[in-house]
Amino acid sequence: MIKRIRLRTLLIGGCITLFFAVLMGRVFWLQVVQADFWQEHAEELWSKKKTITATRGTITDRNGDILAVDAPAYTVAINPKLINELNLKDEVVDGLNELLGKDKAELEQLVMATKKDGQFYSQREVRNEGWKIDQELRDKVEAFAKELKEKHKLEDTGIYLIKEQKRYYPQNNLAAHVLGYTDREGNAVSGLEAYYDEELKGQNGSIEYKSDGRGIEIPKASEIYNPVKNGKNIQLTIDDTIQYYIEEAMKEAFDELKPISMTVIAADPKTMDILGMANLPTYNPNEYWVDVDQKNFYNHAIKSVYEPGSTFKIVTLAGAVQDGLFNPEARYMSGSIRVPGQTIHDMKRSGWGEISYIEGVKRSSNVAFVKLGYEMLGPDRLKEYVDNFGFGKKTGIELPGEAAGVVTPVQQADFAAMAYGHGKLLVTPLQQVAAIAAVANGGKLLEPHLVKSITDPQTGETIKTQPQEIRQVISPEKAKEVGSYLEQVVSDQKIGTGRHAYIDGYRVAGKTGTAVKPVNGVYDYTKQVISFIGYAPVDDPKIAILVLIDEPKDSELGGGAAAAPVFQKIANQTLQYLGVPKKFDEASSKSVQESNPGVKTPDLKKLSLQEAKNLLKSKGISYATLGSGTELISQFPKAGATLKAGQHMYLLTEEGKAMSIPSLKGESLREALELLSVLQVSVTAEGEGYVVDQTVSEENGQRKVHLVLEPPVKENADSGEDSNTAEEETEGENTDEGSGSSP
């Protein structure tokens, strides 16, 4: 018996000892052999790491107005498990369908979403319609969830809002092609957003800390903090007011002309700061996913290449003037000229007889420029000027995807065609703006740029962009001389192809362009790129503008008839906005009045709106449409009134009291009073001369406008105007341009 007890005791003791040995071995294995592994695992359990998202840098215009900024956003999420438990499926689907516009079938799939084991998910995001929505829509979703709670007396309805941030463009599609956009995941896709992505996105920060089993931070525990580095802020050279003027003028022209695309670029010619750049069609970067047509995203200003047509004659003229070969009073026979391999014609194929070279410039004679560029300068020297003006090379602007263009003349006919902007020559709109700016600023080719400064928000360090001179292409004296000839293209109201760009009180220099597009190697006269390029004021240039319209529906229109009025509207608004005073040279004004004593306004009351537009267009009268109606209600000035040079008519499509009040800057008091009377607005005025400012108010339901007027500045400086204008009238708008050469 005792022996049995001892054996049992020994067995139990042995088992206990063995168990203890195994336990100690296991402890040794875990705490010594696997110590590093379990230490890391434990730290994973009690250590927490939070990412601190960097704020993407803000993009502003030159005056500090915000164009792109990070803003709060909210993503709608649902809890399928809870929604089905509470039998809220139909109400949730109907409510979110109405608020977010998401398809009901897709919402039902989300609400019924299950895991592999058949259990409902506890959270699903409502994408894309509920992804990163704005504050207004977020409030509506929250109100809907609250309504469900109150209706069913619930604590939770299974609808949640996750706070995030997104890129926001407060001015919607303004300067969309310049800014580009980031997608909903924050990836930069195009424009400046993509070009400066590294600078803008910054670096995320993080914080690591110890927590207890409930995830609550342990006081005084060690922390590792990596500070966030927010993105750098970029200030652009763009002025959002000028950009607005550009886009509004483009919309009106685009709706009327119905081209496949349209581009406008405005720059300060003294620095090549881009003040505005726009394309149509366009898009809203806040809703980029709505635009399925990729052509809306294309930045024609830097990516598209065209045969420029007669706007390129500026380069030929500049070269001939620089080399002392241009004699404005020398004469030549217009109409046609023979070069090796082909005959080149003026747009008016019979020509205008023997005329002076300055008249050839005003009429945009192809023959004149073939003689200047091909015969006088010669192919090699002409090509040298084309290269020096920057064609065939990228300008270096801060945007991705810029094209270099093509300058590859081979045969003699190629060089002759290049002299008037055709042939083996393709340029970008931006290259043309840089070239006209070189004439305006005294002969310096400058590198265009969009960025004024970049600021690091952490250090406050700011890097400013300075004007970059590439080369001196012509002398200051010769540049001034070229400008005087280009001014006559605009100021000669009888034969100047650019006469519709004339602005009373501002000296404007410019050149029209109508380039026939080649199709399968043959010029198709039903497809044209029409344009106007110019700068003002001639004596102290503040702005250079290119207006380019690709394939307007009416192929009979030239750059003078369609593009020049758009230039005029933008330039006039911009110069007044910049505070450039109007100046009236008595000799120049007299010359303009003599060449154009005034046009009588036609009676439009029996015409449709489109018929009225066509009639004014045929008479060379610029106009603006007021109101959002589709029928012509009235006109201003009334029938029989005399329009002075540069003045345009207003076509009213609504009753006066219902229409918004247009800008009256630059108008005389009489003209302003007449228009405001049509709009049924009472007026008060101070000062004399022309309107420089206006203030709109309302009192007892009656609109009032207060006008501030200042007298014009008079000067007697020589305008460079040629008073010996030809007696011959032009044959309609088709005479304004040279076109593609014909064999």
ZINOR-V509948 format. One record per backbone hydrogen bond with DSSP energy under -1.0 kcal/mol. NH is the residue of the N-H (numbers start at 0). CO is the residue of the C=O. E is the energy in kcal/mol with one decimal. If there is no record, write none. Layout:
NH&CO&E ; NH&CO&E
This chain:
4&0&-2.2 ; 5&1&-2.5 ; 6&2&-2.4 ; 7&3&-2.5 ; 8&4&-2.7 ; 9&5&-3.1 ; 10&6&-2.9 ; 11&7&-3.2 ; 12&8&-3.0 ; 13&9&-2.8 ; 14&10&-2.7 ; 15&11&-3.0 ; 16&12&-3.1 ; 17&13&-3.3 ; 18&14&-3.3 ; 19&15&-2.9 ; 20&16&-2.7 ; 21&17&-3.2 ; 22&18&-3.0 ; 23&19&-3.0 ; 24&20&-2.7 ; 25&21&-2.9 ; 26&22&-2.8 ; 27&23&-3.0 ; 28&24&-2.8 ; 29&25&-2.9 ; 30&26&-3.4 ; 31&27&-2.2 ; 32&27&-1.6 ; 33&28&-3.1 ; 37&33&-2.3 ; 38&34&-2.2 ; 39&35&-2.1 ; 40&36&-2.2 ; 41&37&-2.5 ; 42&38&-2.2 ; 43&39&-1.8 ; 44&40&-1.3 ; 45&41&-2.3 ; 46&42&-2.5 ; 47&208&-3.1 ; 49&206&-2.6 ; 51&204&-3.0 ; 56&199&-2.7 ; 58&67&-2.6 ; 59&233&-2.4 ; 60&64&-2.6 ; 61&237&-3.0 ; 63&60&-1.8 ; 66&58&-3.2 ; 67&58&-2.0 ; 68&167&-2.3 ; 70&165&-2.9 ; 72&163&-2.3 ; 73&132&-1.9 ; 74&161&-2.4 ; 75&129&-3.0 ; 76&159&-2.5 ; 77&123&-2.8 ; 78&157&-2.1 ; 80&120&-2.1 ; 82&78&-2.7 ; 83&79&-2.3 ; 84&80&-1.8 ; 85&81&-2.2 ; 87&82&-2.6 ; 91&87&-2.7 ; 92&88&-2.6 ; 93&89&-2.5 ; 94&90&-2.5 ; 95&91&-2.6 ; 96&92&-2.0 ; 97&93&-1.9 ; 98&94&-2.1 ; 99&95&-2.7 ; 100&96&-1.3 ; 106&102&-2.1 ; 107&103&-2.6 ; 108&104&-1.7 ; 109&105&-1.8 ; 110&106&-2.6 ; 111&107&-1.9 ; 112&109&-1.3 ; 114&118&-3.5 ; 117&114&-1.7 ; 120&112&-1.9 ; 123&77&-2.3 ; 125&75&-3.1 ; 126&124&-1.2 ; 129&125&-1.4 ; 130&127&-1.8 ; 132&73&-3.5 ; 137&133&-2.4 ; 138&134&-2.3 ; 139&135&-1.3 ; 140&136&-2.1 ; 141&137&-2.5 ; 142&138&-2.2 ; 143&139&-2.0 ; 144&140&-2.3 ; 145&141&-2.3 ; 146&142&-2.2 ; 147&143&-2.0 ; 148&144&-2.1 ; 149&145&-2.4 ; 150&146&-2.4 ; 151&147&-2.4 ; 153&148&-1.8 ; 159&76&-3.3 ; 161&74&-2.8 ; 163&72&-3.7 ; 165&70&-2.7 ; 167&68&-2.9 ; 171&168&-2.2 ; 173&170&-2.0 ; 175&172&-1.7 ; 178&174&-2.6 ; 179&175&-2.9 ; 182&186&-2.6 ; 185&182&-2.1 ; 188&180&-2.8 ; 189&180&-1.1 ; 191&177&-2.4 ; 192&178&-2.2 ; 193&189&-1.1 ; 194&190&-2.4 ; 195&191&-2.7 ; 196&193&-1.3 ; 199&195&-2.6 ; 200&196&-2.7 ; 202&228&-2.9 ; 204&51&-2.8 ; 205&225&-2.3 ; 206&49&-1.9 ; 207&223&-2.6 ; 208&47&-2.3 ; 210&45&-3.2 ; 211&215&-2.3 ; 214&211&-2.3 ; 217&209&-2.5 ; 220&217&-1.8 ; 223&207&-2.1 ; 225&205&-3.2 ; 228&202&-2.8 ; 230&54&-2.7 ; 231&198&-3.1 ; 232&454&-2.6 ; 233&57&-2.4 ; 234&452&-2.7 ; 235&59&-2.8 ; 236&449&-2.8 ; 238&274&-2.2 ; 242&238&-2.8 ; 243&239&-1.7 ; 244&240&-2.3 ; 245&241&-2.5 ; 246&242&-2.4 ; 247&243&-2.5 ; 248&244&-2.2 ; 249&245&-2.3 ; 250&246&-2.2 ; 251&247&-1.8 ; 252&248&-1.9 ; 253&249&-3.2 ; 254&250&-2.4 ; 255&251&-1.4 ; 256&252&-3.2 ; 257&253&-2.2 ; 259&549&-2.2 ; 260&549&-1.1 ; 261&279&-2.2 ; 262&547&-2.8 ; 263&277&-2.2 ; 264&545&-1.8 ; 265&275&-3.0 ; 266&543&-2.6 ; 267&272&-2.5 ; 270&267&-1.3 ; 271&267&-3.4 ; 273&448&-2.0 ; 274&265&-1.9 ; 275&265&-1.8 ; 277&263&-2.5 ; 279&261&-2.3 ; 286&283&-1.9 ; 289&286&-2.1 ; 295&292&-1.6 ; 296&293&-1.4 ; 299&297&-1.3 ; 301&298&-1.3 ; 302&298&-2.0 ; 305&426&-2.4 ; 308&420&-2.6 ; 311&308&-1.9 ; 312&309&-1.4 ; 313&310&-1.2 ; 314&311&-1.6 ; 316&312&-2.9 ; 317&313&-2.6 ; 318&314&-2.4 ; 319&315&-2.4 ; 320&316&-2.6 ; 321&317&-2.7 ; 322&318&-2.1 ; 323&320&-1.6 ; 324&319&-3.0 ; 329&326&-1.3 ; 331&354&-2.3 ; 333&352&-2.2 ; 336&343&-2.3 ; 338&341&-2.7 ; 341&338&-2.2 ; 343&336&-3.1 ; 345&334&-2.3 ; 348&346&-1.2 ; 350&347&-2.6 ; 354&331&-2.0 ; 356&329&-2.0 ; 357&327&-2.2 ; 359&355&-1.9 ; 360&356&-2.0 ; 361&357&-2.1 ; 362&358&-2.5 ; 364&359&-3.0 ; 368&364&-1.4 ; 369&365&-2.3 ; 370&366&-2.3 ; 371&367&-2.1 ; 372&368&-3.0 ; 373&369&-1.8 ; 374&369&-1.7 ; 375&370&-2.4 ; 376&371&-2.2 ; 377&372&-1.0 ; 381&377&-2.6 ; 382&378&-2.4 ; 383&379&-1.9 ; 384&380&-2.0 ; 385&381&-2.3 ; 386&382&-2.4 ; 387&383&-2.5 ; 388&384&-2.1 ; 389&386&-1.8 ; 390&385&-1.7 ; 392&389&-1.1 ; 398&396&-2.2 ; 402&301&-2.8 ; 405&425&-2.6 ; 407&423&-2.0 ; 414&410&-1.4 ; 415&411&-2.1 ; 416&412&-2.4 ; 417&413&-2.1 ; 418&414&-1.3 ; 419&416&-1.3 ; 420&417&-1.5 ; 421&416&-2.3 ; 424&422&-2.5 ; 425&405&-2.9 ; 426&305&-2.7 ; 429&300&-1.7 ; 431&427&-1.5 ; 432&428&-1.8 ; 433&429&-2.2 ; 434&430&-1.7 ; 435&431&-2.5 ; 436&432&-2.2 ; 437&433&-1.3 ; 438&434&-1.2 ; 439&435&-2.2 ; 440&436&-2.6 ; 442&437&-3.0 ; 444&470&-2.8 ; 446&467&-2.7 ; 448&271&-2.0 ; 451&234&-2.8 ; 452&234&-1.8 ; 453&462&-2.1 ; 454&232&-2.9 ; 455&460&-2.7 ; 459&455&-2.8 ; 462&453&-2.8 ; 464&451&-2.6 ; 469&444&-3.1 ; 470&444&-1.1 ; 472&442&-2.8 ; 473&442&-1.0 ; 478&474&-2.4 ; 479&475&-2.0 ; 480&476&-1.7 ; 481&477&-2.6 ; 482&478&-2.3 ; 483&479&-1.7 ; 484&480&-1.5 ; 485&481&-2.3 ; 486&482&-1.9 ; 487&483&-1.0 ; 490&486&-3.0 ; 491&487&-1.8 ; 492&490&-1.2 ; 495&491&-1.6 ; 496&361&-2.2 ; 497&488&-1.7 ; 498&495&-1.6 ; 500&497&-2.2 ; 501&498&-1.5 ; 505&502&-2.2 ; 508&534&-2.4 ; 509&485&-1.5 ; 510&532&-2.7 ; 512&530&-2.4 ; 514&528&-3.1 ; 516&526&-3.0 ; 518&521&-3.4 ; 521&518&-1.4 ; 523&516&-2.8 ; 526&523&-2.0 ; 528&514&-2.8 ; 529&548&-2.5 ; 530&512&-3.0 ; 531&546&-2.1 ; 532&510&-2.4 ; 533&544&-2.1 ; 534&508&-2.5 ; 535&542&-1.9 ; 537&506&-1.4 ; 541&535&-2.6 ; 542&535&-1.9 ; 543&266&-2.8 ; 544&533&-2.6 ; 545&264&-2.4 ; 546&531&-2.8 ; 547&262&-3.0 ; 548&529&-3.3 ; 549&260&-2.3 ; 550&527&-2.6 ; 552&256&-2.8 ; 556&553&-1.4 ; 561&557&-2.2 ; 563&558&-2.1 ; 566&562&-2.1 ; 567&563&-2.7 ; 568&564&-2.2 ; 569&565&-2.3 ; 570&566&-3.2 ; 571&567&-2.5 ; 572&568&-2.0 ; 573&569&-2.6 ; 574&570&-2.8 ; 575&571&-1.7 ; 576&572&-2.3 ; 577&573&-2.5 ; 578&575&-1.2 ; 579&574&-2.7 ; 582&504&-3.2 ; 583&712&-2.4 ; 588&584&-3.3 ; 589&585&-2.2 ; 590&586&-2.1 ; 591&587&-2.4 ; 592&588&-2.6 ; 593&589&-2.3 ; 594&590&-2.2 ; 595&591&-1.8 ; 598&642&-1.5 ; 600&640&-2.9 ; 606&603&-2.1 ; 611&607&-2.5 ; 612&608&-2.1 ; 613&609&-2.4 ; 614&610&-2.3 ; 615&611&-2.4 ; 616&612&-2.4 ; 617&613&-2.2 ; 618&614&-1.4 ; 619&616&-1.1 ; 620&615&-2.9 ; 623&648&-2.4 ; 625&650&-3.1 ; 632&651&-3.1 ; 633&651&-1.5 ; 635&649&-2.1 ; 639&600&-3.0 ; 640&637&-1.8 ; 642&598&-3.0 ; 646&643&-2.2 ; 648&621&-2.5 ; 649&635&-3.7 ; 650&623&-2.7 ; 651&633&-2.4 ; 652&625&-2.6 ; 657&654&-1.8 ; 658&655&-1.3 ; 665&690&-2.8 ; 666&663&-2.3 ; 671&667&-2.4 ; 672&668&-2.7 ; 673&669&-2.2 ; 674&670&-2.1 ; 675&671&-2.6 ; 676&672&-1.9 ; 677&673&-1.4 ; 678&674&-1.5 ; 679&676&-1.1 ; 680&675&-2.3 ; 681&702&-1.8 ; 683&704&-2.3 ; 685&706&-2.1 ; 689&709&-2.8 ; 690&666&-2.9 ; 691&707&-3.2 ; 692&707&-1.4 ; 694&705&-2.0 ; 696&703&-2.7 ; 698&701&-2.5 ; 701&698&-1.7 ; 703&696&-3.0 ; 704&681&-2.2 ; 705&694&-2.7 ; 706&683&-3.0 ; 707&692&-2.6 ; 708&685&-2.8 ; 709&689&-2.3 ; 712&581&-2.4 ; 714&583&-1.5 ; 724&722&-1.6 ; 731&729&-1.3 ; 734&731&-1.1 ; 735&732&-1.7
